Amino acid sequence: MEDNNTLKILTLGRFEVRRRGEIIYRHEERINKRWRFFQVLLTYKDQPLSAEQLYRYLQLEDSVNPQEALKALAFYLRQSLKGSEDCKEKYIIGSRGRYTFNENSDYWLDGEEFENLLQQAVITDERSLEERILLYRKALALYRGNYLAEIPRAYWAMSKKNHFRELYLRAIIEASELLQMMGEFGESWNLCEAGLRIIPLEEKLHISSLKALIASKRMGLALVQFEEASSLFRDNGLDIPPGLRQVGETLKRKGNLPVFAQKVYRDISRRKQEKGAFESNMEMFSVIYRLEKARNERGGKPSFLLQVQIRDNGFPEQVEKAILGVRRSLKKGLRKGDIFCKSSSRVFLAIIFEIAPEEIPRILERIKKEFYSDSEEDTRLIKTRWRQI
């Protein structure tokens, strides 16, 4: 990877090919077939593929001359990968109508590095906890999203997608457990939260995340997270998993209201002096949520929990801009007296106090209008959902 001529290939998340610090190809909107050809060869790099298989994977079967079309793709792909005359590498091997990626060429592939680091991390006899955690950190940093995330339904890539997804999930769980053994509950929770942004309906990640919060005595935040996880499963037409439900019951038994409830109420009262909604930290928000939940259970006008999620579109600058836009739109779009916070890197939560349900859509419309007031904002970037507390 240090050699300037090394071909650097990223497949975990957005597909990208580089050499000498320059981008040869980066997936944007529609990928052309020469790079789809390359993705197929990388996916099956340990086995030569017949022309018939490639016709099917590349949808060349209806071409007037599939054989010539495949040869043309191979020629243009080789030219693209070569880049310049001084590159002597042969990345694509063709022999007797079969094609394969040359594993002896000078290349670096994120998926291979990911697997190698995880293999080293699981060796318990030769390494300390600290060394193993460092290896897990390096490996997990490579996983920026699902394998070839831009083509989620490509049947020829499903096995590889599932393989890396399982490795990623197992790595997060194992690393989280090691961190909790060392008392690093905050990092353990952050790790699980990063995983849930990629695999939001994974029960094991929710449970590990909650255990980290409970162990660090952040009961209020744990309760909010459990309620959000339960709502997520229900919204997707799924039952709350038994393991997650059991952790939630334990949490409810342990989770007494904090002794600093009066301090929270004093902080809430300061909202009246602010313009727009009140932004709090997550700890204060979780306590307010619990107090409001207890009040709602006694009756009266209901309050609602709102979630605003920023989708990861693969363009960090746009996502960062959207995060600032959501904060601004919540501040201006919510009512004075309502409260919101940033609960994770791309998720905001808000409590809309004592309001009739039919008023919620109007508030959401106001928030979205504020967010999209900048015409450059991508209308697909944010997703909202709400429910009664």
C-alpha positions in Angstrom: 0.0 0.0 0.0 3.0 2.3 0.5 4.2 1.9 -3.1 2.9 4.7 -5.3 2.1 2.2 -8.1 0.0 0.1 -5.8 -3.7 -0.1 -7.0 -5.8 0.8 -4.0 -9.4 -0.7 -4.1 -12.2 0.3 -1.7 -15.3 -2.0 -1.7 -16.6 -1.6 1.9 -19.0 1.3 1.4 -18.6 3.4 -1.7 -16.6 1.7 -4.5 -13.4 3.5 -5.4 -10.2 2.8 -7.2 -7.0 4.8 -6.7 -3.3 4.9 -7.6 -0.6 7.4 -6.6 -3.2 9.3 -4.6 -5.3 10.0 -7.7 -8.8 8.6 -8.2 -9.1 6.3 -11.2 -12.8 5.6 -10.5 -15.3 6.6 -7.9 -18.9 5.5 -8.0 -21.2 8.4 -8.4 -24.6 7.8 -10.0 -24.7 5.0 -12.6 -21.7 2.7 -13.0 -20.6 1.7 -16.5 -20.2 -1.9 -17.4 -16.4 -2.0 -17.5 -16.3 -1.2 -13.7 -19.2 -3.6 -13.0 -17.0 -6.2 -14.8 -14.2 -5.2 -12.3 -16.5 -5.6 -9.3 -17.6 -9.0 -10.5 -13.9 -10.1 -10.9 -13.1 -8.8 -7.4 -16.1 -10.6 -5.9 -15.0 -13.9 -7.4 -11.2 -13.2 -7.4 -10.4 -16.7 -6.2 -12.0 -18.4 -9.2 -11.9 -17.9 -13.0 -15.3 -17.0 -14.4 -16.5 -18.4 -17.7 -17.8 -16.1 -20.5 -21.3 -17.5 -19.9 -21.2 -16.5 -16.3 -20.0 -13.0 -17.1 -22.7 -12.6 -19.8 -25.3 -13.3 -17.1 -23.7 -11.1 -14.4 -23.1 -8.2 -16.8 -26.5 -8.6 -18.6 -24.8 -9.1 -21.9 -27.0 -12.0 -23.0 -29.2 -9.8 -25.1 -26.3 -8.2 -26.9 -26.0 -8.7 -30.6 -22.5 -10.2 -30.0 -21.9 -11.0 -26.3 -18.4 -12.4 -27.0 -17.2 -9.2 -28.6 -18.9 -7.0 -26.1 -17.1 -8.9 -23.3 -13.8 -8.6 -25.1 -14.3 -4.8 -25.5 -15.1 -4.4 -21.8 -12.0 -6.3 -20.9 -9.9 -4.1 -23.2 -11.2 -0.8 -21.8 -11.0 -2.0 -18.2 -7.3 -3.0 -18.7 -6.7 0.5 -20.2 -8.4 2.2 -17.3 -6.5 0.2 -14.7 -3.2 0.7 -16.4 -3.6 4.5 -16.5 -0.2 5.3 -18.0 2.5 3.7 -20.1 4.9 3.2 -17.1 2.4 0.8 -15.4 3.4 -2.7 -16.3 0.9 -4.5 -14.0 -1.5 -7.0 -15.5 -4.6 -6.9 -13.3 -7.0 -8.9 -15.5 -6.1 -12.4 -16.8 -8.0 -13.9 -19.7 -7.4 -17.4 -20.8 -9.5 -19.9 -22.9 -12.7 -17.7 -22.5 -12.3 -17.3 -18.8 -11.4 -14.2 -16.9 -10.0 -13.6 -13.4 -8.4 -10.9 -11.3 -4.6 -11.3 -11.0 -4.0 -11.8 -7.2 -0.2 -11.6 -7.9 -0.5 -8.0 -9.2 0.5 -5.0 -7.0 -2.8 -4.1 -5.3 -4.3 -3.4 -1.9 -8.0 -4.4 -1.2 -9.8 -3.1 1.9 -11.8 -6.3 2.2 -8.6 -8.4 2.4 -7.0 -6.0 4.9 -10.2 -6.1 7.0 -10.1 -10.0 7.1 -6.4 -10.1 7.9 -6.7 -7.7 10.9 -9.6 -9.6 12.3 -7.7 -12.9 12.0 -4.9 -11.3 14.0 -7.3 -9.9 16.6 -8.9 -13.2 17.5 -5.5 -14.8 18.5 -5.8 -14.6 22.3 -2.6 -16.4 23.4 -0.1 -14.1 21.8 -1.7 -10.6 22.4 -2.8 -8.5 25.3 -6.3 -7.0 25.5 -4.9 -3.6 24.4 -3.3 -5.1 21.3 -6.4 -6.9 20.3 -8.6 -3.9 20.7 -6.1 -1.9 18.6 -6.4 -4.5 15.8 -10.2 -4.4 16.1 -10.2 -0.6 15.8 -8.1 -0.7 12.7 -10.3 -3.3 11.1 -13.6 -1.6 11.9 -12.3 1.7 10.6 -12.1 0.1 7.2 -15.7 -0.9 7.2 -17.4 2.3 5.9 -20.5 0.4 4.8 -21.8 -2.8 3.3 -19.8 -4.5 0.5 -20.5 -2.6 -2.8 -23.2 -0.7 -1.0 -24.3 1.1 -4.2 -25.7 -2.2 -5.6 -27.6 -3.6 -2.7 -29.7 -6.1 -4.7 -27.0 -7.5 -7.1 -27.6 -11.3 -6.7 -24.0 -12.2 -7.7 -22.6 -10.1 -4.8 -25.0 -11.3 -2.0 -22.8 -14.0 -0.6 -19.9 -11.7 -0.3 -22.1 -8.9 1.2 -23.4 -11.4 3.8 -19.8 -12.6 4.6 -18.5 -9.2 5.3 -21.6 -8.1 7.2 -21.3 -11.2 9.5 -17.6 -10.5 10.1 -18.3 -6.8 10.9 -21.1 -7.7 13.3 -19.0 -10.3 15.1 -16.0 -7.9 15.3 -18.1 -5.1 16.9 -19.6 -7.5 19.5 -16.2 -8.9 20.4 -14.5 -5.5 20.5 -17.4 -4.1 22.6 -17.0 -7.0 25.1 -13.3 -6.4 25.4 -13.8 -2.7 25.9 -16.3 -3.4 28.6 -13.9 -5.8 30.3 -11.4 -2.8 30.4 -14.0 -0.4 31.8 -14.2 1.6 28.5 -18.0 1.7 28.5 -18.2 5.0 26.5 -16.1 3.6 23.6 -18.0 0.4 23.7 -21.3 2.3 23.3 -19.9 4.4 20.5 -18.8 1.3 18.7 -22.2 -0.3 18.9 -23.9 3.0 17.8 -21.6 3.1 14.7 -22.7 -0.5 14.0 -26.4 0.3 14.4 -26.1 3.0 11.8 -25.1 0.3 9.3 -27.2 -2.6 10.7 -30.1 -0.9 12.5 -32.2 -4.0 13.2 -29.4 -6.1 14.7 -30.6 -7.3 18.2 -27.1 -8.1 19.4 -25.8 -4.6 18.8 -28.8 -3.1 20.6 -28.2 -5.4 23.6 -24.4 -4.7 23.7 -25.1 -1.0 23.5 -27.6 -1.0 26.3 -25.3 -3.1 28.5 -22.5 -0.5 28.1 -24.9 2.3 29.2 -26.2 0.3 32.1 -22.7 -0.6 33.3 -21.7 3.1 33.2 -24.9 3.9 35.1 -26.4 6.0 32.3 -29.9 4.7 33.0 -31.8 7.6 31.5 -30.0 7.4 28.2 -30.4 3.6 28.2 -34.1 3.8 28.7 -34.5 6.3 25.8 -32.4 4.0 23.6 -34.5 0.9 24.6 -37.7 2.8 23.7 -36.2 3.9 20.4 -35.0 0.4 19.6 -38.5 -1.1 20.5 -40.2 1.5 18.3 -37.8 0.7 15.4 -38.7 -3.0 15.4 -42.4 -2.2 15.7 -42.2 0.3 12.8 -40.7 -2.4 10.6 -43.5 -4.8 11.4 -41.3 -6.9 13.7 -41.7 -8.2 17.3 -39.3 -6.9 19.9 -36.7 -9.6 20.2 -36.8 -11.6 23.5 -33.2 -10.8 24.4 -33.8 -7.1 23.9 -37.1 -7.2 25.8 -35.4 -8.9 28.7 -32.7 -6.2 28.9 -35.4 -3.6 28.8 -37.3 -5.2 31.7 -34.0 -5.3 33.7 -33.4 -1.6 32.9 -36.9 -0.6 34.0 -36.4 -2.4 37.4 -33.0 -0.7 38.0 -33.8 2.7 36.6 -35.0 4.9 39.4 -35.5 8.6 38.6 -32.2 10.6 39.2 -31.7 12.6 42.3 -31.0 15.7 40.2 -34.5 15.9 38.8 -34.9 19.3 40.3 -31.8 20.5 38.5 -33.2 19.3 35.3 -36.4 21.2 35.9 -34.4 24.4 36.6 -32.5 23.9 33.3 -35.8 23.4 31.5 -37.2 26.7 32.9 -34.3 28.5 31.2 -35.8 27.6 27.9 -38.3 30.5 28.3 -35.4 32.9 27.9 -34.3 31.4 24.6 -35.5 32.0 21.1 -36.9 28.8 19.6 -36.5 25.3 21.0 -34.0 24.4 23.6 -31.0 22.2 22.7 -29.8 20.0 25.5 -27.1 17.3 25.9 -28.2 13.6 25.7 -28.0 13.0 29.4 -30.3 15.9 30.3 -32.6 14.9 27.4 -32.9 11.3 28.7 -33.9 12.5 32.2 -36.5 14.9 30.8 -37.8 12.0 28.6 -38.3 9.8 31.6 -40.0 12.5 33.7 -42.3 13.3 30.8 -43.0 9.6 30.2 -44.0 9.3 33.9 -46.3 12.4 33.6 -47.9 11.0 30.4 -48.7 7.7 32.2 -50.7 9.7 34.7 -52.9 11.2 32.0 -53.2 14.7 30.5 -52.3 16.1 27.2 -49.8 13.8 25.5 -46.2 14.6 24.5 -44.4 13.2 21.5 -40.9 11.9 20.7 -39.6 13.0 17.3 -36.6 11.4 15.5 -34.8 13.0 12.6 -32.2 10.9 10.9 -29.7 12.1 8.3 -29.0 9.4 5.7 -25.4 8.6 4.7 -25.3 9.2 1.0 -21.5 8.6 0.7 -20.6 12.3 0.5 -19.3 13.4 3.9 -19.4 17.1 3.1 -23.1 16.9 2.2 -23.9 14.9 5.4 -22.0 17.4 7.6 -23.9 20.3 6.0 -27.2 18.4 6.5 -26.4 17.9 10.2 -26.0 21.7 10.6 -29.2 22.2 8.6 -31.2 19.8 10.9 -29.9 21.5 14.0 -30.9 24.9 12.6 -34.4 23.7 11.4 -35.2 22.1 14.8 -34.2 25.2 16.6 -36.5 27.3 14.4 -39.2 24.8 13.4 -40.1 23.4 16.9 -42.1 25.5 19.3 -40.5 27.6 22.1 -40.4 25.3 25.1 -39.8 22.1 23.1 -36.4 20.4 23.5 -34.1 18.5 21.2 -30.6 17.0 21.2 -28.1 15.2 19.0 -28.3 11.5 20.1 -25.7 10.1 17.7 -23.6 11.3 14.8 -26.5 11.5 12.3 -29.6 11.3 14.6 -31.5 14.1 16.4 -34.3 13.5 19.0 -36.9 16.0 20.1 -39.7 16.1 22.7 -42.7 18.1 21.6 -44.6 18.8 24.8 -48.3 18.6 25.4 -49.8 18.8 21.9 -52.7 17.3 20.0 -51.6 14.6 17.6 -53.1 16.3 14.6 -50.7 19.2 15.2 -47.6 17.1 14.7 -47.7 17.0 10.9 -47.8 20.8 10.8 -44.7 21.0 13.0 -42.9 18.5 10.8 -43.8 20.5 7.7 -42.4 23.6 9.3 -39.1 21.8 10.2 -38.8 20.3 6.6 -39.5 23.7 5.1 -36.8 25.3 7.2 -34.4 22.5 6.3 -35.1 22.7 2.5 -35.1 26.5 2.5 -31.5 26.0 1.1 -32.3 24.8 -2.4 -29.0 22.9 -2.6 -30.1 20.4 0.1 -30.8 16.9 -1.1 -34.5 16.1 -0.4 -33.6 12.5 0.3 -31.1 13.2 3.0 -33.4 13.3 6.1 -36.0 10.9 7.4 -38.4 11.6 10.2 -40.7 9.5 12.5 -42.6 10.2 15.6 -44.6 8.5 18.3 -46.4 9.4 21.6 -44.3 9.2 24.7 
